[in-house]
């Protein structure tokens, strides 16, 4: 039916559909969790649950991702809601970089992908924790600028929550669903744009040229960072791609691919752009890139 179209366009369409279909369930899960946080999480509860000590709060943020079986596709709405509810940015972003990696589903898929070997799953989890602690510490002790956009900051208010406290059980469930649907359609457009860009880069980026640069360990790592960013795979599936590239790129570059991809990719970047300041996003990506490169080089 579409045979009249160029092969590259058909390939782009196939990759685009696979990215979107793979990501939508996790975006929806993230939006539902965001709705639950909107209705049930209060600033007072946040203050009670989190340690007062900044560094301990970063550690808590880094580890609670183990209990959230979600990939990076749905993490941005959750982080946005965390910030609006008073979760410190250093805790929220420590959670953001580890949650798509250290949850049991991703660790198990990594274990299976590399032939029932714990080595890569361990290196992946360790790398994410190191990135989370450094990023959290940067936010806690160094970074001073705004994180949320001006529009998002304007919506931060306790008024909505106090109103929802008076709702019945079914009223609260309804509010969770309403918020999740609004969040899904709001975030979904950025997923579509990001998926389209990612599929276009996979088709038109000269991958063969990049693969000729694998003789140098440092360049191999950089190439794999670019591949992780452009391929925009969900963290439940990317380990199988990483394992297929092991013989070509080597352990160091594959570790970079496994750690970096769930933290920064095109579709995730587009969703972050919806909620977070551009300057902050650029600083965050630069910091994560440097940390992952150094970590992958020395493992």
C-alpha positions in Angstrom: 0.0 0.0 0.0 2.8 2.4 0.9 5.4 0.9 -1.5 5.5 4.2 -3.4 7.2 5.8 -0.4 11.1 5.8 -0.1 12.5 3.0 1.9 14.0 5.5 4.5 10.5 6.9 5.1 9.1 3.5 5.7 11.9 2.6 8.0 11.5 5.9 9.9 7.7 5.1 10.3 8.4 1.6 11.6 10.9 2.8 14.2 8.7 5.7 15.2 5.7 3.4 15.8 7.9 0.9 17.8 9.2 3.7 20.0 5.8 5.2 20.7 4.0 1.8 21.3 6.8 0.7 23.6 6.8 4.0 25.6 3.0 4.7 25.9 2.3 2.1 28.7 5.1 3.5 30.8 4.1 7.1 30.2 0.6 6.2 31.2 1.9 4.5 34.4 4.0 7.6 35.2 0.9 9.8 34.7 -1.2 7.6 37.0 1.5 7.8 39.7 1.7 11.5 39.1 -2.1 11.7 39.7 -1.8 9.7 42.9 1.0 12.0 44.1 -1.1 15.0 43.2 -4.0 13.9 45.4 -2.4 12.0 48.3 1.1 13.5 48.7 1.2 16.7 50.8 4.2 18.9 51.6 3.7 18.0 55.3 4.0 14.3 54.5 7.2 14.9 52.4 8.8 16.7 55.4 7.9 13.8 57.7 9.2 11.1 55.4 12.4 12.6 54.1 15.5 13.0 56.3 16.4 16.6 57.3 20.1 16.0 56.3 20.5 16.8 52.6 23.0 14.0 51.8 20.8 11.4 53.5 17.9 12.7 51.5 19.9 12.2 48.3 20.6 8.6 49.3 16.9 8.0 50.0 16.0 9.5 46.6 18.7 7.3 44.9 17.3 4.1 46.4 13.5 4.4 46.4 13.6 3.8 42.6 14.0 0.1 43.4 10.3 0.1 44.4 9.1 1.9 41.2 9.0 -0.5 38.3 9.0 2.1 35.6 11.3 3.1 32.8 12.4 6.6 31.9 9.4 7.1 29.6 7.1 7.9 32.6 9.5 9.4 35.0 9.3 13.1 34.1 5.6 13.5 35.2 6.5 11.9 38.5 9.5 14.2 39.1 7.4 17.3 38.2 4.8 16.3 40.8 7.5 15.6 43.4 8.9 19.1 42.9 5.4 20.7 43.1 4.7 18.8 46.4 7.8 20.1 48.1 10.3 17.2 47.5 13.7 18.8 47.3 15.2 19.0 43.8 18.3 17.1 45.0 16.1 14.2 46.1 13.8 14.2 43.1 16.6 14.2 40.5 18.6 11.5 42.4 15.4 9.4 42.0 15.0 10.4 38.4 18.4 9.1 37.3 18.3 5.8 39.3 14.6 4.7 39.1 14.7 3.6 35.4 17.8 1.5 36.2 17.8 0.0 39.7 14.2 -1.3 39.7 14.0 -5.1 39.6 12.5 -5.4 36.1 15.4 -3.6 34.5 18.1 -5.3 36.6 16.6 -8.7 35.7 16.4 -7.9 32.0 20.0 -6.8 32.1 21.0 -10.0 33.8 19.2 -12.1 31.2 20.5 -10.0 28.2 24.1 -10.7 29.1 23.8 -14.4 29.5 22.6 -14.7 33.1 25.7 -12.7 34.2 25.4 -10.2 37.1 28.4 -8.3 36.0 26.7 -5.8 33.7 23.7 -5.5 36.0 26.0 -4.6 38.9 28.0 -2.1 36.8 24.8 -0.5 35.6 23.2 -0.1 39.0 26.5 1.1 40.5 26.9 3.7 37.8 23.4 5.0 38.3 23.9 5.4 42.0 27.2 7.3 41.5 25.5 9.7 39.0 22.6 10.2 41.4 24.8 11.0 44.4 26.9 13.5 42.3 23.9 15.1 40.6 22.0 15.3 43.9 25.0 16.9 45.7 25.4 19.4 42.8 21.8 20.4 43.3 22.0 20.5 47.1 25.3 22.4 47.5 26.1 24.1 44.2 23.2 24.8 41.8 21.3 28.0 42.7 19.0 28.7 39.7 15.4 27.6 39.1 14.5 24.1 38.0 10.9 24.4 37.0 9.8 26.7 34.3 8.0 29.9 35.3 4.7 28.4 34.2 5.2 25.3 36.3 6.3 27.4 39.3 3.1 29.4 39.0 1.0 26.2 39.5 2.8 25.2 42.8 0.1 25.8 45.4 -1.3 24.1 48.5 -4.7 25.3 47.6 -5.5 22.4 45.3 -4.4 19.9 47.9 -6.4 21.3 50.7 -9.5 21.2 48.5 -8.8 17.5 47.7 -8.4 16.7 51.3 -12.2 17.2 51.7 -13.1 14.8 48.9 -14.6 11.3 49.5 -12.6 8.2 48.6 -14.2 7.9 45.2 -13.8 11.7 44.7 -10.1 11.3 45.2 -9.9 8.4 42.8 -11.8 10.5 40.2 -9.3 13.3 40.7 -6.4 10.9 40.3 -7.8 9.7 36.9 -8.6 13.3 35.8 -5.1 14.4 36.6 -3.5 11.3 35.0 -5.5 11.9 31.7 -4.6 15.6 31.6 -0.9 14.7 32.2 -1.0 12.0 29.7 -2.2 14.1 26.8 0.0 17.0 27.9 3.1 14.8 28.1 2.1 12.6 25.1 2.7 15.3 22.5 6.3 15.7 23.6 6.7 11.9 23.5 5.4 12.0 19.8 7.8 14.8 18.9 10.7 13.1 20.7 9.9 9.7 19.1 9.8 11.3 15.6 13.2 13.0 16.1 14.7 9.8 17.5 13.5 7.7 14.6 14.7 10.2 12.1 18.2 10.3 13.7 18.3 6.5 13.7 17.5 6.4 10.0 19.6 9.3 8.7 22.5 9.4 11.2 25.6 7.8 9.5 25.9 4.9 11.9 28.4 3.1 9.8 30.7 6.1 10.1 30.3 6.1 13.8 31.2 2.4 14.0 34.5 3.0 12.3 35.6 5.0 15.3 35.5 2.0 17.8 39.3 1.5 17.9 39.7 4.1 20.6 38.1 3.4 24.0 37.3 7.0 24.8 35.7 7.6 21.3 33.8 4.3 21.6 32.2 5.6 24.8 31.2 8.9 23.2 29.8 7.0 20.2 27.7 4.9 22.5 26.4 7.9 24.4 25.2 9.3 21.1 23.6 6.0 20.2 21.9 5.8 23.5 20.6 9.3 23.1 19.3 8.8 19.6 17.9 5.3 19.9 15.7 6.3 22.8 15.1 2.8 24.0 13.1 1.9 27.1 15.3 0.7 29.9 13.5 -2.6 30.0 14.7 -3.4 26.5 18.0 -1.6 25.9 20.2 -4.2 27.6 19.4 -6.6 24.7 20.7 -4.0 22.2 23.7 -3.3 24.4 24.6 -7.0 24.6 24.5 -7.2 20.8 27.0 -4.4 20.5 29.4 -5.8 23.1 31.8 -7.5 20.7 32.0 -4.3 18.5 32.4 -1.6 21.1 33.7 -3.4 24.2 32.7 -3.4 27.9 33.4 0.2 28.7 31.3 1.6 25.9 28.4 -0.8 26.5 28.4 0.2 30.2 28.2 3.9 29.1 25.2 2.9 26.9 23.4 1.1 29.7 23.9 3.9 32.2 23.4 6.9 30.0 20.4 5.9 27.9 17.8 5.7 30.7 18.9 9.1 32.0 19.0 11.1 28.8 17.4 10.4 25.4 15.5 12.4 22.9 12.0 11.6 23.9 12.9 12.1 27.6 14.5 15.4 26.7 11.4 16.7 25.0 9.3 15.8 28.0 11.7 17.5 30.4 11.6 20.6 28.2 7.9 20.8 29.0 8.5 21.2 32.8 12.1 22.3 33.4 14.2 25.4 32.6 16.3 25.0 29.5 19.5 26.2 31.2 19.0 23.7 34.0 18.4 20.8 31.5 21.6 21.6 29.6 23.6 21.8 32.8 22.1 18.5 34.0 22.8 16.7 30.7 26.4 18.0 30.6 27.0 16.8 34.2 25.5 13.4 33.6 27.5 13.0 30.3 30.8 13.8 32.1 30.1 11.5 35.0 29.0 8.6 32.8 32.0 9.0 30.5 34.5 9.0 33.4 32.8 6.1 35.1 32.6 4.0 31.9 36.3 4.7 31.1 37.6 3.4 34.5 35.4 0.3 35.0 
